[in-house]
Amino acid sequence: MQPFDQNETIVKLNTCHMPKKLFWIALSLIITVFIVLTTLTIYFGIHSQTQTIVQYESFSISTTTRDYNETTISTESTTLPAPSRPVERIPTDLKPELYQWTITPDLVAETFIGDLYYTFTCLESTNKLILHMLDLNTDNSTIAIVNSSSSSMPTFHSWFYDDYNQFMLMNFTSNFQPKTIYTVHIIYSAKIDRELEGLYLSDYVDVNGTSRTFLTSQMEPTYAQSALPCIDEPARKAIFRIIVKHDPSYAVWTNGELEQSKTLIDGRIDSYFAPTLNMSTFLLALIVAPKSDFACRPDRLLSSKNIKSRVCGHYALPKIEHFAVPDFGGGAMENYGKAYYFLFVGLLIYAEVAYEIVHQWFGNLVSPAWWGELWLKEGFANYMETVASDFIEPSWKQDELFVIEKIFSFMQADSMPTSRPISIDSTNPDDIFLMFDRITYDKGAAIIRMMNMFFSYNSATQQDLWRYLTEATNNTIDVERIMTGWTRQAGYPVVEVNRIFKRIDENIQQKRVNSVLIITHQPFNLFPSTAQQKIWWIPFKYFDRTSFELSNENPVIWLNTTSTHLSITTSDSDWIIANPNYYGIYRVKYDSQNFHQILTQLQTDLTRIPPIN
């Protein structure tokens, strides 16, 4: 998914003056009201109880009522939720295989009915089946095991709803048996809102000026559970077979290809879609919209196929469809075979299309094992968006813009003490949503770009990626050792290049970037600790007036200590510049003489230094 930038809003408060007597009266009233409200809050807080796990046996249950347990911290205008505890992961004793999902949407009543046949394989014996579920009204009388690859057919007994983890925990009278395939049947209903999450309604104005309503979806990161009971974790992939029951005035699109449509006696249509590939739940897509008379131009369609065969190589799906959605929370979304975009204008659209096409491989075919490794798919897509755009139209100088718009952008945020590592092991729901930020997208892309300086890519978890990349270099580079510092530490280094001209060598020192924009009452460096001393493996290169064209051919010098001495042959009268093309994720600080030599070169003939540097 491609996020929007969020602009900061600054509000200035006007000051006013009042008589001193009136001031003290007002202050007394405020204190009195505060005491009364505090007393009432404590009283009702003690006498109220909430229960988040309830057992249900023979009646319908709605999961729409939830206690968020928020704590309000009053400043001038700030409300902060209390830190949430980590959620649990669903056990891996049952492996998802197939979701046969029939949905009957009613766009007028703003509701839908879901009919799910969920097929799974038992890996370890258990009598519990756990699925994610949110805001669904379940018909308990329909819950049953309806199929089994053996004679074992456990009987449904009861189920619990864990409100915090959003778990539907089903208990059965006997255990599921290992190496056996089962299918459970669940019927449920839910409301459709306009919150831009899960299944939601949106509007557009047609060519006649009429407002039309349609159904669309956004499942990333964890909204699929509001559309159907499922294991809503990226690594728990399964096949989806989707059937949509709809009014004949609507057209339907989903991840699979339309196989057939059947007209029912009442005039409604059942649209059957081909099974998808094995895919994560966050890639599920559905659009139900009024039929229109527009179509893709044949010449453009042929051009698209031609580009696909030349650039994309093998692609497992028959086609990729692209939809513009008026109300869309993200910039774009890479649903498998069905990419969504917000209504962009101008040059942004080519980059977004490239981004989501790249995601069909990096993110869809190969997905992150957990949201803590989101940077793998978003970093690849973000970087390859630049590569593809630069290939299509070199005059746009996308690689140069990458440094300005992405590297410099995340570096400002990553210099703060509140910055986080790009890869985190957390199941905290707040952390999952916070992962969709510049650190994930832009720093992730910068890391991939830096790695591209010395090899190529592959795989699913970052440990897998490091292992395969190490093998690809014939074990000449320990990729995991190098990259751990970049993905498990917050921040980035600054490299100081101090030239000792008489000895014709340079002293290269690295240290962590000091915090900026943080104001304290005492110097920040007064309390250094060993935990704050961080070392990166830095791929270092440099060039001078005569050697820029050869800089890509020069070997990488790895800096992995706080101080490294390097002999050079550059004349004392010439400048040197480190980090050609800004491939390395680090800033460079030069000694004053070399810095002034660079300034002189820029003032006399700036074409001798590449624009990126």
N, C-alpha and C positions, 0 to 999 in steps of 0.2 A: 504494500500500500504506500502511496505517496502522500505525505502529510502537507498541510498548509502551514505557512509561517504564521505565527501568532504575534500580532503587534501589541506592544505594551501601551497601556493607556495611563496617562499621568493626569491626576485631578488636583487642581489647586483650590484650596479653601479660602474664602474671603474672611477676613477678620472683622470684628465689630467691637464697639465700646458700649458699656452700660454703667449706670450709677453704681457706686460701691454697695449701697444698701440693698438695691435690687439684686446685685450679684450674690450677696450672702443669703438672701431669701431663696433664690433659685438653687443655690448650692445645697441648702438644707432640704429642700423638696427632693432633689435628686438623691441625696443620701437616704432619705426616708423611703423613697420608692425602691431603691436598691436593696435595703434591708428587708422590706416586705417580700419582694420578688425572690430573694435568696432563701428566705424562710419557707415560702411556698414550694420552691423548687426542691429543697431538701426533703420536705414533708412528703410530697407526692413521689419523689424519687425513691424514698424508702418504702412507700406503700404500693409501688407498682412493680410488677414482675413480668418478664418476657420469657417465652420458651421457644427455642428455635428448632427443636427436633421433636416431632410429633408422630405418633404411629397411627396409620389409617388402615382399615381392613375392608369395609364393604360399602363405602360411599365415596362420592366424587370429592376431589380436593383441588383447590386453587392455590397456586404458589405465588399469587400476586402481592400478598401482604408481607412486607419485609421490614425488619427493624435494623436500620443502618447504624445505630449507636454512634451518632455524631456528637462531638464535643465542639462547642462554639467558643472561640477565643476572640474576645472583642478588642480590636485596635480602633482605628478610625473607620475602616470599612472592610475588614478582612474576616472571612469565616473559613476556618481550616478544619477538615475532618480529623478525627482522632486516628493515629496510626493503626492500620489494620494488621491483624496477624496473618501469617501465611495460610493459604488454603491447602488442602490435602490433594494429592494426586490420586487418580483412580487406579486401583491395583491392576496389574498386568496378567492376572490369572485367566482372564477371558479376552480373547483377541477379536476385535471387530472385523467382520467380513463384508457385510452388505446391509445397506439401508434401502429397503423398498418403501418409498415414501409417496403416499397419495395425499395431495392437498386440494381442498376445495375452498378457494378464496371468495369472499363476498365483499366487493369493494364499496358497495353502497352501505351495508351494515357495518363495515370495517371490522370484520371478523374472518376467521378461517377455521376449518376442521382438518385435522391431520389424522391419517391412518397409517401407522408404521408397522412394518414387519422387519424386525432387527435380527440379523443372523450373525452368530458369533461361534468361535471355536474355543472349547475349554482346553486350557493348557495345564491348569492345576485344579484339583477338586475343590469345589466350594458350593455353598447353597445360596450365595448372594450374587445378585446382578446389580451393578451400580452404573447409572448413567447421569450425565449432566442434564438439568432441566430448569427452566426459568420462566415464570409467568404463564404456565400451561395448565389448563383445567383438564384433569385426566379422568376418564371413565374407567373406574376400577374394575367393573364387571367384565371388561374386555381384556384385561391383562392375563395372558396365558401362554404357556409354551405350546406352540401349534405344530412344531416339526422337530425331528431329531434324526440324526444319522444312525442311531442305535435304538434299542428298545427302551432306553432310559428317557422318561418323560416327567421330570419333576413338576409338581403341582404348585401353583402360585399360592402363597399363604397371606402375606401382608407386605406393606411397604412403608418406609419412613421418608420424610423430607428433611434433609439437612439444609437449613436456610443459609447458613454462612458459606458452606462449600457448594451450594446449589446442586446437591446430590439427590437423586431419586434412588433410594436403596431398597431393592426388592428382595424379599425373603421367600425361599421355596422350601417345600416339605422334605426334599431330599437333595443330595448333591449332584451337581453337574459332573460328568465323568470325563477325564482327560482324553484327548484325541477324538472328541465327539463334537459334532456340529449341531447347534440348536437355533431355533427361531422363536422369538417372543413377539406377541401381537399387542399393540397399545393404540387405543383411540383417544383423542384429546381435542380440545378446542382452545382458541386464544383470540385476543383482540389484536387489531392491527393499528398501530399509532403512527405518528409522523416524527418520531425521535431520531431518524437517520441511523437506526441500529436494528440489526436482525431483519425481519420483514417489515417494511414500512411503506406508507403512501406518499406519493409526490404528485405535483400538478405541473401541467404545461399548457400553453395556449397554442391551438392548432392554426392552420392557415386561414381559417374563417374567423379567427378571433375568439373562439369558444374555449373555455377552460376545461381541460380534460384531466381526469385522475387515473393514475396507474400504480401498480404495485412493483416495488423493486426491493433490493436487499443489500445489506452490508454485514458480513459475518465476522470479519476480522476485528479484534483478535478472538473474542469469546462470546459472540452473539448467536452462533448457530444453535445453541441450547435453548434459545427463545423461539426457535422455529420448529424444532423436533427434539425429543430425547436422544442424546448421542454422547459419545465420548469426545468432548470438545477440547482436545489437546492436539497440537500439530503433528506429533509423531504417530498418533493412533489412526492411521489411514484406513480407508475402506472404500468399497465401490458404492456408488449411488445409482439407483434406478428410480426415476421420478415419473409420476403420473399426475397430471393437473386436470381437474374437473372445472370447466369454465364456461362462461356465456359465449355463444358463437360470435358476438361482436368484438371479442378480444383475441389478440394474438399472444402466444406464449413462447418464451425463450428460457432455456436453462442450460446447464453444462453439457448435457448429452445432445446428440442429434435427434430431431423429431423422427420417430419411426412410423407412426400411424396416428390417425385421429378417428375416433368413433363418435357418431352422432347418436345420442340417447333418445328415448321416446319423448321426453319433455323438451327436446331441442338443445339441451346442453351438450357440450363436447368433452370427451375424454381424450386428452393428448398424451401419448405414450412416448417417452424419450429413451434412447439407447443407454445402456449402462455406461457410466463414466470409467475412466481409469482409476486405479487406487489413488485416493486423494485425501488431503486433510479437510476437516469440516469447515475451516475458515475460508475455503475456496468455493463453497457452495453458492450458487447464484440462481436467481429466479426473477423474471420480469413478466408481468401480465399487463398488457397495455391495449388501448383501443386500436383496432386495425387502421392502418394508414395506407395512402397510395404512393408513398415514396419508395424508391428502391435504389440499390447500388448500381452505378453506371457500369456496364459490362467492360468497357475499356479499363476502368480503374480496378475491377476485380481481376482481370487478366494480369495487370501490372503487379498487383499484390501477390498473386501466385508466383509470378516470375521472380520477384524479389525474395520470396520465401525459399524457393528452390536454390537460389544462388547464395543467400546470406545465412539463412537459418539452419540449413542442413536437415537432418531427420527430425521430424516433429510427430509425436504420437497421435495427435488429434487431427481430424479431417480439415478443420479450419479454426481460425480465431475470429470471433465477432467482436465488434467494438460499439459500445453504447455511450451516448452522452446523456447524463442524468442531471436535471436542473437542481435538485436538492441532494447534495452529496457531501458527506462530512469530510472525506479525504480528497486529495487532489486526483487520485485515480486508484483503481483496485484491480489486481491481476487474477480475478476469478478464472478457474481453469477453462480455457476456451471461450470465455465471455468477459472481456475487459470492460470496466466501467471508467468513465471520465466525468469530471465536472465540466461545465461548459466553458472551456478555455477559449481565448482568442489570441491571434498573433502567433509569434514564434514558439510559444510554450507548448503547443500541441504536438509538434514533431518529437520533442524530447519526452513528453509523457507517453506517446505511443511506443517509442523505442524502449522506454523504461518497462512498460507492462509486457511487451513482447519478450524481453529478456527474462522477465519473471516466469514465463511459461516453462523455462528450464530451471533457473535459479530461484527456487521458492515453491514451484508447483511440482515439477518432476522430482526435484531434490529439495526437501523441506527441512527447516531447522528442527532439531529434536525437542527443543523447548524455547520459549520466548526469550530466555536469557541469551540465546544465540541468534536473535533476530538480525543482528548486524550482518550475518553471513549472506542472507538472501537480499537484504536491502542494500548492503554495501556493493555486492556484485552488480545488482541492477542499476544502482546509481552511477557506478563507474562505467558499465557497459553502455548506458544511455549516452554518455559523453563520447565513447569510442564510436558508437553507431552514428551519432549525429555528426561527428567530425569526418566520418567516412562519406556520409551522404553529401555534405556541403562543407568542404575544408575552409571556405572563406569566412565561415562563422567563428572560427578560432575557438572551438569549444574546449580544447585542452587548456588554453590560456584562461578562459573564463572559469574553468574548474578550480584553478588555484584561487582566484579572487572570490568566487561565489560560494565555494564549498570549504576549501582548506582554511582560508582566513576566517570564514564564518564560524566554523566549529572551534577554531583555536581560541577565539575570544571567550566562548563559554567554557572551554576545557582548561582555561587558566585559573578558573575560580576554585577556591578550596571546597566548594560544594559539588564539584564535578564528580562523576562516577566512572568506574571502569566501563569499557564498551561491552564487556561480557560479564554478566552477573548470574549467580545461581540463586534464584529467588522465585518462590511461588506466591509471594505477596501480590494481591490483585492490583494494588496501587503501583507497584514496581512494573507490572506487565504493561500498563498503559503509559507509564513514564518512559518506557523503552522507545516509544515512537517519537524520537527527538533528533536534534542535529548530531548528537554524539553517535547514535546508531547509523543514521543515514549518511552524513557527510564524513565523519571520521572513519566509518566503515568503508566508504568508497575510497578515501585517501589511503587506508591501509592496503586495500586491494591494488590500488595504483602503485604504491611503493613496492609491493611484492612483485608486480609485473615487471619491475626493473630487473629482476633476476630469475624469474621462471613463470610457469602457467599454473592452472587451477583444477579443482574437482570437489566435492562431497557433502556430507550431511551435518555432522557435528564438527566443531573446530578441531578437535583432536584427530578425527578422521582426515580432515583437510590437511592438517600438518603432516600426518603420517604419509599420505599419498604424495604430497609435494616433496617430502624428503626422499621418497623412493624415486620420484621423477628426476631428482638431481643426482641419482646414483649414490645417495647417502653422503654427498659432499657438503650439504648444508643441513644442520639440525634445525628444521623449521620450527618445531614446537618450542625449542629453547629460545629461539630468536623472537618468536611472536608472542610468547606468554607475557612479556613485559608490556607489549602494546595493547593487549586485550584484557589483561587482568589488573592493570594499574590505571588510575585516573591521570589525566594530564598528558604532557608531552615534554620533551627536553628542549633546551636551548643550547646550541653548540657555540662555544667561544673560540674563535680562530685568532690567535695572537702570533704574528710573524716576528721572529727574531732575525732581523735582516742581515746582521753581520755574519751570523752562522748559517744563513740561508736554510732555515728550517722553520717549522711552525709548531706551536703548542696548542693542541686541541683539547678543550675541556668541556665536559657536559655537566649540566646541573638542571634541576627541576625549575620550571617557570614559577616565579613568585606570584602570589595572588595579586590581582588588580581589582579595582573597584570594590574592595573590602576595606572599610574604615574601622579601626579599633582605637582603643585608648592607649595602646602601647604598641611598640614595633612588633610586627608579625614574627620576625626571626628571633625573638627573645627566648623562645621555648623550642629549640630544635630537638629532635629525637631520632633514633635510628629508624623508626617506622616511616619517617618522612624522607629518608634518603633513598632515592629510587634510581635504578640503573636500567637503561635500555640497551639493546643491541641496535646500534644505529648504522644503517648503510650509508657510508660517507663517500662522496665524490667531490671533485672540484675542477675548475678549469680557469685558464687565463686568456689573455688577448689572442693567443695563437692556437689554443687547443680545444675550443668549444666543440668543433665538429668531431673531434676524437673522443669527447668525454663519455659518450655512450659505449665506446669500445673499451674504456679503461676499467680495470677490475674494481670491485667494491672494496672499500676499506672498512672493516667492521670495528666500530668503537664500542667496547663493552667494559671499559674501566673509566674512572673519573678523569684520567689524564693519559693522553697518548702523544708521543713525539713522532713526527713524520718529516723526513727529509724531502725537499722539493728542489726543482731546478729553475723555477721562475725567476726572472731578473728582478732585482730590488726595485727597479723603476717601473715595473709592471704590476698590475693588480691581480688578485685571485678572487674568484667567487665560488663559494661552496654550494652544494645541493643543486646541480644543473637541472633545469626544468621543474624544480621544486618537487621532485619525486619523494624525497624524504619528509616525514612528518616532524619537522623540527624547525625552530627559528635559528638564525645565525647572527652572532654578534662579532664584529670585526674590531681589530685594534684601530686606533685613530688614523695612522698613516695609510693603511690599506683602504680604510673607509674613504679617506679624502682622494685617494687615487681612483676609486670607483666613481666618486662624484665628478672628478675631472673628466673621466671618460664619458659620462652621461652628458656633461655640458658641451663636450667637443664633438662627439659622434656616438649617439646612443644606439645606433644600429649594431655596434659591436657586442652589445649585451642583449640576449634574448628577452623579449617582452615579459615572459613569465617571471624572470629574475629581476 
